[in-house]
Amino acid sequence: MNPVYTHSQLWEQSSLCELNDDSTFIASDEQTIAQAELSAYISQQAQAIAPEPEVQFIDLDGFYNYKALANGETIAIITHDSGSFVTQPWVVMVGEVEVHRADTWAKCAHYVQWHYKQGILPKLKTLSAEELLDLPFDQLTHQEWEKLKAYKPQPEDVDFIAA
């Protein structure tokens, strides 16, 4: 046989259940806050011991070209390939080399950030102007040509050959 409760017994039992739920909720809320504070403290301590490098993205032309900077140096370029039937038009370039493609700019930015933080983003291969002069001119990239155009040899670097 099932027990029969009066209205006051049911009200009292209901109030106790709500009180119990509230105290569980409060305890759970306090635990969540404490956990968040602990996570923030651990993150802060990790940053103090070994700070993560910050990657910034600079918009170059207002829409399709972005430069990724870390410690003030360019580490990659994100650009848009508007070629026909390209399903992944966003491209990550390191120097003149394509290293990644994606369907959104955000995926390319995440690729650069993640690979840079892991230390596995390819490095820019930079040659001095003197080294560029030794390369065949038809193999120079646009950036290398610009570097050569700005190059002015120092007087001690100029060798005159008597005829």
C-alpha positions in Angstrom: 0.0 0.0 0.0 1.3 3.5 -0.9 1.7 6.0 1.9 -0.8 8.9 2.1 0.6 12.4 2.8 -1.2 15.4 4.0 -0.8 18.8 2.3 1.5 20.1 5.0 3.7 17.0 4.8 4.0 17.3 1.0 4.8 21.1 1.4 7.5 20.4 4.0 9.0 17.6 1.9 9.0 19.9 -1.2 10.7 22.7 0.7 13.4 20.3 2.0 14.1 19.1 -1.6 14.3 22.7 -2.9 16.6 23.6 0.0 18.8 20.5 -0.7 18.8 21.4 -4.5 19.8 25.0 -3.7 22.6 23.9 -1.4 23.9 21.5 -4.1 23.6 24.3 -6.6 25.5 26.7 -4.4 28.2 24.1 -3.7 28.5 23.4 -7.4 28.6 27.1 -8.2 31.4 27.6 -5.6 33.3 24.7 -7.0 33.0 26.1 -10.5 34.3 29.5 -9.3 37.2 27.9 -7.4 38.1 25.8 -10.4 38.1 28.8 -12.7 40.3 30.7 -10.3 42.7 27.8 -10.1 42.8 27.5 -13.9 43.5 31.2 -14.2 46.3 31.0 -11.6 47.9 28.0 -13.4 47.7 29.8 -16.7 49.2 32.9 -15.2 52.1 31.0 -13.7 52.8 29.2 -17.0 52.9 32.6 -18.8 55.4 33.9 -16.2 57.6 30.8 -16.6 57.4 30.3 -20.3 55.4 33.0 -22.1 53.7 31.9 -25.3 54.7 34.0 -28.3 52.0 36.3 -29.5 51.1 36.2 -33.2 49.5 39.3 -34.6 47.8 39.6 -38.0 48.1 42.9 -39.9 45.7 43.7 -42.7 47.8 44.8 -45.7 45.2 45.9 -48.2 41.9 46.0 -46.4 40.6 42.6 -47.6 42.7 39.8 -49.0 46.3 40.0 -47.7 47.5 39.7 -44.2 50.9 39.6 -42.6 51.5 37.4 -39.5 54.0 39.0 -37.1 55.8 37.5 -34.1 58.2 39.6 -32.1 58.0 42.3 -34.8 59.1 39.9 -37.6 57.1 38.6 -40.5 56.6 34.9 -40.1 54.0 34.2 -42.8 51.6 35.9 -45.2 47.9 34.9 -45.6 46.5 35.7 -49.0 43.5 34.8 -51.1 43.7 32.8 -54.3 40.9 33.8 -56.6 41.6 31.2 -59.2 38.9 29.3 -60.9 37.3 26.4 -59.0 39.5 26.8 -56.0 37.7 25.1 -53.0 40.3 26.3 -50.5 41.1 29.8 -51.6 43.0 31.0 -48.5 46.7 30.3 -48.6 49.5 30.5 -46.0 52.8 31.5 -47.6 56.2 31.5 -45.9 58.4 33.5 -48.2 57.3 32.5 -51.7 56.4 28.9 -50.7 52.8 27.8 -50.1 52.6 25.8 -46.9 48.9 25.5 -46.2 45.4 26.0 -47.8 42.0 26.3 -46.2 38.5 27.4 -47.0 38.5 30.3 -44.4 40.9 32.9 -43.3 40.4 31.9 -39.7 41.7 28.3 -40.4 44.8 29.8 -42.0 45.4 32.1 -39.0 44.9 29.1 -36.6 47.4 27.1 -38.7 50.0 29.9 -38.4 49.4 30.4 -34.6 49.5 26.7 -33.8 52.5 25.8 -35.9 54.4 28.8 -34.7 53.7 28.0 -31.0 54.8 24.4 -31.6 58.0 25.7 -33.3 57.3 23.8 -36.5 56.2 26.7 -38.8 58.8 26.8 -41.7 61.2 29.6 -41.3 61.6 32.4 -43.9 64.7 31.8 -45.9 66.3 35.3 -46.2 69.3 35.9 -48.3 71.5 38.9 -48.1 71.7 41.2 -51.2 75.2 39.9 -51.8 73.9 36.3 -51.8 71.1 37.3 -54.1 73.6 38.7 -56.6 75.1 35.2 -57.0 71.7 33.6 -58.0 70.4 33.4 -61.6 68.1 36.4 -62.1 65.3 34.3 -63.6 65.0 32.4 -60.3 64.6 35.5 -58.1 61.2 36.1 -56.5 59.4 39.5 -56.5 60.5 40.2 -52.9 64.1 39.3 -53.7 64.0 41.7 -56.7 62.7 44.5 -54.4 65.6 43.8 -52.0 68.1 44.0 -54.8 66.6 47.3 -56.1 67.1 48.8 -52.7 70.6 47.5 -52.3 73.4 50.0 -52.4 76.9 48.5 -52.2 79.3 50.0 -49.7 82.5 51.6 -51.2 84.7 48.9 -49.6 82.5 46.2 -51.3 83.2 47.6 -54.8 86.1 46.1 -56.6 87.4 48.0 -59.6 89.1 46.0 -62.2 91.8 47.9 -64.3 91.4 47.3 -68.0 
